[in-house]
Amino acid sequence: MIPISKPSIGIAEQKAVAQVLESGMLAQGPRVAEFERAFAEFIGVKHAIATVNGTTTLHTALLAHGIGTGDEVITTPFTFIASVNAILYTGAQPVLVDIDETYNLDPAKIEQVITSRTKAIMPVHLYGQPADLDAIGELCRRYNLILIEDACQAHGATFRGKRVGSFGTGCFSFYATKNMTTGEGGMITTNDDQVAETARLIIAHGMRVRYYHEQIGYNYRMTDIAAAIGLEQLKKLAAANARRAETAQFYTTHLAALPNVIVPTLAPHRTHVWHQYTIRITPEFPLSRDQVAEKLREAGIGTGIYYPVPVHQQKALQHVWPSALTFARAEEFARQVLSLPVHPNVSDEQRAYIVQTLEKLSSRETAHR
């Protein structure tokens, strides 16, 4: 089986973890501080605050900006549920806006939902491609709104040459399937000294000095074991992203001509880091999207559907919005998207086999065999 994702963990990570175990300093120690400094430098910001996972970065970032009950935060319906859950954790109301062809927030539809209660816009740089930070940034400036970037899938992606996570307050995840991993982990990035200071209090039970609690906080701290892995992963990120981009280009070159398969749209001024390579299977394809996924599985090819149900249609969130709420593009894409293996461990032979298999499935004569 060619897996849809595969963490690239090697000897360097194993040695780094062993050193931490031997040191006896397992949590919130020197490796965490070192990882924070290295990641801040990589993104190009003053501060990076390590947390236990990507969801906690979003929650902490929102709280650090003072967002809470009575506030509204604009985000996308086409994302992992954590993006919306983090807003709800604060007591704020998520306000959804449909997406454009890049799978990201459609900037042309944002202004119409801004109200006096709107406090922030939280674009999700989905699949590794930045949202339109020119247009969204301009709206934030015009309406005095906070920009919180959900960059959990976009490690190293750039917009006009600047890395995402440096335009507003950035939130990254280091889950096992991400472009770089710590197993579980996250990082908040910011140039705002006050936001950084507040975030550090929030993740450590409100402590600046041990056992002196200045505010209510949480235990969102990263371990030195995770940070040690992250330091080694960061060294490999550029090469890993380059390999992902090479495989993505191979797919696009060969799949763009297939009838009723829509390859990813690349927008100008953006560097895509291909957390996922996501095609769309249109209704005119000989097989349904789910049938294509099953045929690929039978052929030994792993796939992913990110995401089959937009957040406004999730059962757990039905109390959040009116039942009549609808987003045409997000709902259409949710029925069509299919992600192919694009991780750095996909070999030249494997990606050629994936293309050949899809080409065969596109033929009505062979699809139903």
Secondary structure as GFF3:
##gff-version 3
##sequence-region A 1 369
A	DSSP	alpha_helix	11	23	.	.	.	ID=ss1
A	DSSP	alpha_helix	30	43	.	.	.	ID=ss2
A	DSSP	beta_strand	47	51	.	.	.	ID=ss3
A	DSSP	alpha_helix	54	64	.	.	.	ID=ss4
A	DSSP	beta_strand	72	75	.	.	.	ID=ss5
A	DSSP	alpha_helix	82	89	.	.	.	ID=ss6
A	DSSP	beta_strand	93	96	.	.	.	ID=ss7
A	DSSP	three_ten_helix	107	109	.	.	.	ID=ss8
A	DSSP	three_ten_helix	111	113	.	.	.	ID=ss9
A	DSSP	beta_strand	118	121	.	.	.	ID=ss10
A	DSSP	three_ten_helix	126	128	.	.	.	ID=ss11
A	DSSP	alpha_helix	133	143	.	.	.	ID=ss12
A	DSSP	beta_strand	146	150	.	.	.	ID=ss13
A	DSSP	beta_strand	158	159	.	.	.	ID=ss14
A	DSSP	beta_strand	162	163	.	.	.	ID=ss15
A	DSSP	beta_strand	169	173	.	.	.	ID=ss16
A	DSSP	beta_strand	186	190	.	.	.	ID=ss17
A	DSSP	alpha_helix	193	203	.	.	.	ID=ss18
A	DSSP	beta_strand	207	209	.	.	.	ID=ss19
A	DSSP	beta_strand	212	213	.	.	.	ID=ss20
A	DSSP	alpha_helix	224	255	.	.	.	ID=ss21
A	DSSP	beta_strand	261	262	.	.	.	ID=ss22
A	DSSP	beta_strand	270	271	.	.	.	ID=ss23
A	DSSP	beta_strand	277	281	.	.	.	ID=ss24
A	DSSP	alpha_helix	289	298	.	.	.	ID=ss25
A	DSSP	three_ten_helix	311	313	.	.	.	ID=ss26
A	DSSP	three_ten_helix	315	317	.	.	.	ID=ss27
A	DSSP	alpha_helix	328	336	.	.	.	ID=ss28
A	DSSP	beta_strand	337	340	.	.	.	ID=ss29
A	DSSP	alpha_helix	348	361	.	.	.	ID=ss30
A	DSSP	alpha_helix	364	367	.	.	.	ID=ss31
###
